[in-house]
Amino acid sequence: MAQEYEVIKQDYWAELSTEEIDLISTLQNASLQPDTIGIGSIVAHADPYRTLYVERGEVVEDLGEEVVVAWDCWKKQSKKTDRYFRDELRFWQGENQ
């Protein structure tokens, strides 16, 4: 199949509009970039020995090298957020994963 595509690739691309080519390029570039933890990301702590490893938090502020996370488990405590370097966190995978 790949060999067949290579034969018709130039003809196929020649029929695409500029907008379609731009969209394909944008999507290809986005798919190559790793997901980055930022505002709105749902995270957990990356260290399996920390209690926050199983807890869910949301990044609420981006401070450059660090982010501020609001932890669901801290909602009833006076301290609701804390600062972390991005490499201290991982994307939260939920209870079933």
Contact map, one row per residue, 1 for C-alpha under 8 A:
1111100000000000000000000000000000000000000000000000000000000000000000000000000000000000000000000
1111110000000000000000000000000000000000000000000000000000000000000000000000000000000000000000000
1111111000000000000000000000000000000000000000000000000000000000000000000000000000000000000000000
1111111100000000000000000000000000000000000000000000000000000000000000000000000000000000000000000
1111111110000000000000000000000000000000000000000000000000000000000000000000000000000000000000000
0111111111000000000000000000000000000000000000000000000000000000000000000000000000000000000000000
0011111111000000000000000000000000000000000000000000000000000000000000000000000000000000000000000
0001111111110000000000000000000000000000000000000000000000000000000000000000000000000000000000000
0000111111111000000000000000000000000000000000000000000000000000000000000000000000000000000000000
0000011111111100000000000000000000000000000000000000000000000000000000000000000000000000000000000
0000000111111110000000000000000000000000000000000000000000000000000000000000000000000000000000000
0000000111111111000000000000000000000000000000000000000000000000000000000000000000000000000000000
0000000011111111000010000000000000000000000000000000000000000000000000000000000000000000000000000
0000000001111111000000000000000000000000000000000000000000000000000000000000000000000000000000000
0000000000111111100000000000000000000000000000000000000000000000000000000000000000000000000000000
0000000000011111110110000000000000000000000000000000000000000000000000000000000000000000000000000
0000000000000011111110000000000000000000000000000000000000000000000000000000000000000000000000000
0000000000000001111111000000000000000000000000000000000000000000000000000000000000000000000000000
0000000000000000111111100000000000000000000000000000000000000000000000000000000000000000000000000
0000000000000001111111110000000000000000000000000000000000000000000000000000000000000000000000000
0000000000001001111111111000000000000000000000000000000000000000000000000000000000000000000000000
0000000000000000011111111100000000000000000000000000000000000000000000000000000000000000000000000
0000000000000000001111111110000000000000000000000000000000000000000000000000000000000000000000000
0000000000000000000111111111000000000000000000000000000000000000000000000000000000000000000000000
0000000000000000000011111111100000000000000000000000000000000000000000000000000000000000000000000
0000000000000000000001111111110000000000000000000000000000000000000000000000000000000000000000000
0000000000000000000000111111111000000000000000000000000000000000000000000000000000000000000000000
0000000000000000000000011111111100000000000000000000000000000000000000000000000000000000000000000
0000000000000000000000001111111110000000000000000000000000000000000000000000000000000000000000000
0000000000000000000000000111111110000000000000000000000000000000000000000000000000000000000000000
0000000000000000000000000011111111000000000000000000000000000000000000000000000000000000000000000
0000000000000000000000000001111111000000000000000000000000000000000000000000000000000000000000000
0000000000000000000000000000111111100000000000000000000000000000000000000000000000000000000000000
0000000000000000000000000000001111110000000000000000000000000000000000000000000000000000000000000
0000000000000000000000000000000011111000000000000000000000000000000000000000000000000000000000000
0000000000000000000000000000000001111100000000000000000000000000000000000000000000000000000000000
0000000000000000000000000000000000111110101000000000000000100000000000000000000000000100011000000
0000000000000000000000000000000000011111100000000000000000101100001000000000000000000000000000000
0000000000000000000000000000000000001111100000000000000001111100000000000000000000000000000000000
0000000000000000000000000000000000000111110000000000000001110000000000000000000000000000000000000
0000000000000000000000000000000000001111111000000000000001100000000000000000000000000000001000000
0000000000000000000000000000000000000001111100000000000111100000000000000000000000000000001100000
0000000000000000000000000000000000001000111110000000000111100000000000000000000000000000111100000
0000000000000000000000000000000000000000011111000001111110000000000000000000000000000000111100000
0000000000000000000000000000000000000000001111110101111000000000000000000000000000000001110000000
0000000000000000000000000000000000000000000111110000100000000000000000000000000000000011110000000
0000000000000000000000000000000000000000000011111100100000000000000000000000000000000001100000000
0000000000000000000000000000000000000000000011111110100000000000000000000000000000000000000000000
0000000000000000000000000000000000000000000000111110100000000000000000000000000000000000000000000
0000000000000000000000000000000000000000000010111111100000000000000000000000000000000000000000000
0000000000000000000000000000000000000000000000011111111000000000000000000000000000000000000000000
0000000000000000000000000000000000000000000110000111111100000000000000000000000000000000000000000
0000000000000000000000000000000000000000000111111111111000000000000000000000000000000000000000000
0000000000000000000000000000000000000000000110000011111100000000000000000000000000000000000000000
0000000000000000000000000000000000000000000110000011111110000000000000111000000000000000000000000
0000000000000000000000000000000000000000011100000001011111000000000000111000000000000000000101000
0000000000000000000000000000000000000000011100000000001111100000000011110000000000000000000100000
0000000000000000000000000000000000000011111000000000000111110000000011110000000000000000000000000
0000000000000000000000000000000000001111111000000000000011111100001111000000000000000000000000000
0000000000000000000000000000000000000011000000000000000001111100001111000000000000000000000000000
0000000000000000000000000000000000000110000000000000000000111110001110000000000000000000000000000
0000000000000000000000000000000000000110000000000000000000111111111100000000000000000000000000000
0000000000000000000000000000000000000000000000000000000000001111111100000000000000000000000000000
0000000000000000000000000000000000000000000000000000000000000111111000000000000000000000000000000
0000000000000000000000000000000000000000000000000000000000000111111000000000000000001100000000000
0000000000000000000000000000000000000000000000000000000000000111111100000000000000111100000000000
0000000000000000000000000000000000000100000000000000000000111111111110000000000000111100000000000
0000000000000000000000000000000000000000000000000000000000111110011111000000000011110000000000000
0000000000000000000000000000000000000000000000000000000011111000001111100000000011110000000000000
0000000000000000000000000000000000000000000000000000000011110000000111110100000111000000000000000
0000000000000000000000000000000000000000000000000000001111000000000011111110000110000000000000000
0000000000000000000000000000000000000000000000000000001111000000000001111110000000000000000000000
0000000000000000000000000000000000000000000000000000001100000000000000111111000000000000000000000
0000000000000000000000000000000000000000000000000000000000000000000001111111111110000000000000000
0000000000000000000000000000000000000000000000000000000000000000000000111111110100000000000000000
0000000000000000000000000000000000000000000000000000000000000000000000001111110100000000000000000
0000000000000000000000000000000000000000000000000000000000000000000000000111111100000000000000000
0000000000000000000000000000000000000000000000000000000000000000000000000111111100000000000000000
0000000000000000000000000000000000000000000000000000000000000000000000000100111111000000000000000
0000000000000000000000000000000000000000000000000000000000000000000001100111111111000000000000000
0000000000000000000000000000000000000000000000000000000000000000000111100100001111100000000000000
0000000000000000000000000000000000000000000000000000000000000000000111000000001111110000000000000
0000000000000000000000000000000000000000000000000000000000000000011110000000000011111000000000000
0000000000000000000000000000000000000000000000000000000000000000011110000000000001111101100000000
0000000000000000000000000000000000000000000000000000000000000000111000000000000000111111100000000
0000000000000000000000000000000000001000000000000000000000000000111000000000000000011111110000000
0000000000000000000000000000000000000000000001000000000000000000000000000000000000001111110000000
0000000000000000000000000000000000000000000011100000000000000000000000000000000000011111110000000
0000000000000000000000000000000000000000001111100000000000000000000000000000000000011111111000000
0000000000000000000000000000000000001000001111000000000000000000000000000000000000000111111100000
0000000000000000000000000000000000001000111100000000000000000000000000000000000000000000111110000
0000000000000000000000000000000000000000011100000000000110000000000000000000000000000000011111000
0000000000000000000000000000000000000000000000000000000000000000000000000000000000000000001111111
0000000000000000000000000000000000000000000000000000000100000000000000000000000000000000000111111
0000000000000000000000000000000000000000000000000000000000000000000000000000000000000000000011111
0000000000000000000000000000000000000000000000000000000000000000000000000000000000000000000011111
0000000000000000000000000000000000000000000000000000000000000000000000000000000000000000000011111
